[in-house]
Amino acid sequence: MEEEKKTSGKDEKGKMTVQEAGKKGGMKTAQTHGREFYEEIGHKGGQKVKELIEEGKEARSMSEEK
């Protein structure tokens, strides 16, 4: 009979879960870029959301006028 393979991620050398990989990548980014990097990308994201909301409001008002 064939043995079941364990899929916990830690039992097999070199394997990690998606959560572990994300945490590792996030910590490395924080070390290399610092707080200012996160502030900048957060601001850019907020501006994009604001822009999309305004576009949605304009599109809604145009469709209501028809």
N, CA and C atoms as a LAMMPS dump frame, in Angstrom:
ITEM: TIMESTEP
0
ITEM: NUMBER OF ATOMS
198
ITEM: BOX BOUNDS ff ff ff
-5.0000000000000000e+02 5.0000000000000000e+02
-5.0000000000000000e+02 5.0000000000000000e+02
-5.0000000000000000e+02 5.0000000000000000e+02
ITEM: ATOMS id mol type element x y z
1 1 1 N 0.832 -1.193 0
2 1 2 C 0 0 0
3 1 3 C 0.869 1.247 0
4 2 1 N 0.383 2.256 -0.67
5 2 2 C 1.109 3.521 -0.778
6 2 3 C 0.814 4.409 0.434
7 3 1 N 1.867 5.001 1.011
8 3 2 C 1.674 5.861 2.173
9 3 3 C 1.108 7.206 1.749
10 4 1 N 0.286 7.78 2.638
11 4 2 C -0.242 9.117 2.364
12 4 3 C 0.859 10.141 2.537
13 5 1 N 0.904 11.115 1.641
14 5 2 C 1.877 12.193 1.761
15 5 3 C 1.325 13.245 2.7
16 6 1 N 2.167 13.727 3.594
17 6 2 C 1.738 14.786 4.498
18 6 3 C 1.805 16.108 3.758
19 7 1 N 0.785 16.931 3.96
20 7 2 C 0.721 18.205 3.239
21 7 3 C 0.744 19.398 4.174
22 8 1 N 1.279 19.217 5.383
23 8 2 C 1.284 20.326 6.341
24 8 3 C 2.23 21.433 5.922
25 9 1 N 3.172 21.153 5.034
26 9 2 C 4.094 22.192 4.578
27 9 3 C 5.383 22.196 5.352
28 10 1 N 5.333 21.882 6.621
29 10 2 C 6.541 21.9 7.44
30 10 3 C 7.217 20.532 7.472
31 11 1 N 6.493 19.476 7.17
32 11 2 C 7.055 18.134 7.224
33 11 3 C 7.959 17.844 6.034
34 12 1 N 7.769 18.546 4.95
35 12 2 C 8.579 18.341 3.763
36 12 3 C 9.576 19.483 3.649
37 13 1 N 10.833 19.134 3.487
38 13 2 C 11.889 20.148 3.424
39 13 3 C 11.667 21.065 2.218
40 14 1 N 11.792 22.364 2.465
41 14 2 C 11.668 23.328 1.382
42 14 3 C 10.246 23.766 1.083
43 15 1 N 9.281 23.224 1.778
44 15 2 C 7.88 23.577 1.519
45 15 3 C 7.399 24.529 2.597
46 16 1 N 6.55 25.473 2.22
47 16 2 C 5.914 26.356 3.191
48 16 3 C 4.513 26.681 2.706
49 17 1 N 3.676 27.08 3.635
50 17 2 C 2.308 27.427 3.275
51 17 3 C 2.299 28.812 2.612
52 18 1 N 1.205 29.122 1.991
53 18 2 C 1.047 30.439 1.377
54 18 3 C 1.122 31.514 2.457
55 19 1 N 0.531 31.243 3.595
56 19 2 C 0.557 32.196 4.71
57 19 3 C 1.992 32.441 5.174
58 20 1 N 2.772 31.377 5.299
59 20 2 C 4.172 31.518 5.721
60 20 3 C 4.977 32.303 4.689
61 21 1 N 4.733 32.031 3.424
62 21 2 C 5.455 32.74 2.363
63 21 3 C 5.103 34.222 2.353
64 22 1 N 3.828 34.54 2.552
65 22 2 C 3.402 35.936 2.584
66 22 3 C 4.009 36.688 3.754
67 23 1 N 4.052 36.03 4.898
68 23 2 C 4.64 36.66 6.08
69 23 3 C 6.135 36.899 5.864
70 24 1 N 6.811 35.908 5.314
71 24 2 C 8.252 36.027 5.058
72 24 3 C 8.529 37.162 4.075
73 25 1 N 7.74 37.245 3.02
74 25 2 C 7.904 38.308 2.02
75 25 3 C 7.59 39.684 2.591
76 26 1 N 6.555 39.76 3.399
77 26 2 C 6.186 41.026 4.008
78 26 3 C 7.249 41.54 4.971
79 27 1 N 7.824 40.63 5.729
80 27 2 C 8.874 41.025 6.67
81 27 3 C 10.133 41.486 5.932
82 28 1 N 10.453 40.811 4.841
83 28 2 C 11.628 41.197 4.054
84 28 3 C 11.402 42.571 3.418
85 29 1 N 10.209 42.801 2.904
86 29 2 C 9.884 44.102 2.309
87 29 3 C 9.986 45.2 3.359
88 30 1 N 9.483 44.932 4.55
89 30 2 C 9.551 45.919 5.629
90 30 3 C 10.998 46.241 5.989
91 31 1 N 11.851 45.232 5.985
92 31 2 C 13.263 45.447 6.303
93 31 3 C 13.957 46.273 5.231
94 32 1 N 13.656 46.015 3.977
95 32 2 C 14.371 46.681 2.888
96 32 3 C 13.809 48.056 2.538
97 33 1 N 12.502 48.267 2.71
98 33 2 C 11.883 49.52 2.279
99 33 3 C 11.516 50.475 3.4
100 34 1 N 11.15 49.956 4.545
101 34 2 C 10.814 50.807 5.68
102 34 3 C 9.396 51.351 5.655
103 35 1 N 9.099 52.135 6.676
104 35 2 C 7.763 52.674 6.906
105 35 3 C 7.294 53.587 5.775
106 36 1 N 8.171 54.41 5.254
107 36 2 C 7.795 55.368 4.209
108 36 3 C 7.221 54.666 2.977
109 37 1 N 7.763 53.512 2.65
110 37 2 C 7.284 52.736 1.501
111 37 3 C 5.813 52.385 1.684
112 38 1 N 5.466 51.877 2.879
113 38 2 C 4.085 51.493 3.143
114 38 3 C 3.163 52.71 3.167
115 39 1 N 3.647 53.825 3.693
116 39 2 C 2.843 55.046 3.694
117 39 3 C 2.553 55.501 2.267
118 40 1 N 3.573 55.434 1.421
119 40 2 C 3.416 55.872 0.029
120 40 3 C 2.452 54.987 -0.744
121 41 1 N 2.609 53.673 -0.624
122 41 2 C 1.704 52.799 -1.389
123 41 3 C 0.285 52.851 -0.819
124 42 1 N 0.154 53.083 0.49
125 42 2 C -1.17 53.246 1.079
126 42 3 C -1.859 54.49 0.555
127 43 1 N -1.104 55.566 0.436
128 43 2 C -1.654 56.815 -0.093
129 43 3 C -2.071 56.638 -1.553
130 44 1 N -1.22 56.002 -2.341
131 44 2 C -1.548 55.765 -3.756
132 44 3 C -2.812 54.933 -3.887
133 45 1 N -2.941 53.903 -3.05
134 45 2 C -4.133 53.058 -3.087
135 45 3 C -5.384 53.835 -2.723
136 46 1 N -5.27 54.678 -1.7
137 46 2 C -6.408 55.502 -1.284
138 46 3 C -6.836 56.477 -2.357
139 47 1 N -5.863 57.065 -3.054
140 47 2 C -6.172 57.995 -4.133
141 47 3 C -6.874 57.275 -5.279
142 48 1 N -6.434 56.064 -5.586
143 48 2 C -7.051 55.294 -6.673
144 48 3 C -8.493 54.94 -6.326
145 49 1 N -8.728 54.541 -5.088
146 49 2 C -10.098 54.214 -4.653
147 49 3 C -10.981 55.451 -4.767
148 50 1 N -10.483 56.592 -4.316
149 50 2 C -11.236 57.843 -4.397
150 50 3 C -11.598 58.156 -5.85
151 51 1 N -10.617 57.978 -6.738
152 51 2 C -10.82 58.222 -8.174
153 51 3 C -11.909 57.289 -8.73
154 52 1 N -11.85 56.021 -8.373
155 52 2 C -12.83 55.051 -8.877
156 52 3 C -14.238 55.351 -8.358
157 53 1 N -14.328 55.792 -7.119
158 53 2 C -15.637 56.153 -6.558
159 53 3 C -16.228 57.329 -7.328
160 54 1 N -15.416 58.325 -7.613
161 54 2 C -15.89 59.487 -8.371
162 54 3 C -16.346 59.076 -9.773
163 55 1 N -15.58 58.187 -10.414
164 55 2 C -15.972 57.708 -11.752
165 55 3 C -17.304 56.969 -11.681
166 56 1 N -17.492 56.165 -10.645
167 56 2 C -18.737 55.432 -10.471
168 56 3 C -19.918 56.364 -10.263
169 57 1 N -19.705 57.426 -9.478
170 57 2 C -20.776 58.408 -9.248
171 57 3 C -21.143 59.112 -10.543
172 58 1 N -20.138 59.468 -11.345
173 58 2 C -20.402 60.125 -12.635
174 58 3 C -21.166 59.208 -13.572
175 59 1 N -20.747 57.94 -13.624
176 59 2 C -21.423 56.979 -14.489
177 59 3 C -22.878 56.775 -14.053
178 60 1 N -23.108 56.734 -12.76
179 60 2 C -24.466 56.551 -12.243
180 60 3 C -25.342 57.75 -12.6
181 61 1 N -24.807 58.949 -12.42
182 61 2 C -25.603 60.134 -12.702
183 61 3 C -25.914 60.24 -14.196
184 62 1 N -24.993 59.82 -15.048
185 62 2 C -25.239 59.852 -16.498
186 62 3 C -26.311 58.833 -16.881
187 63 1 N -26.289 57.664 -16.246
188 63 2 C -27.289 56.639 -16.589
189 63 3 C -28.673 57.029 -16.067
190 64 1 N -28.736 57.773 -14.968
191 64 2 C -30.013 58.22 -14.426
192 64 3 C -30.623 59.331 -15.273
193 65 1 N -29.789 60.094 -15.969
194 65 2 C -30.269 61.198 -16.805
195 65 3 C -30.955 60.705 -18.069
196 66 1 N -30.646 59.489 -18.478
197 66 2 C -31.206 58.96 -19.741
198 66 3 C -32.623 58.563 -19.624
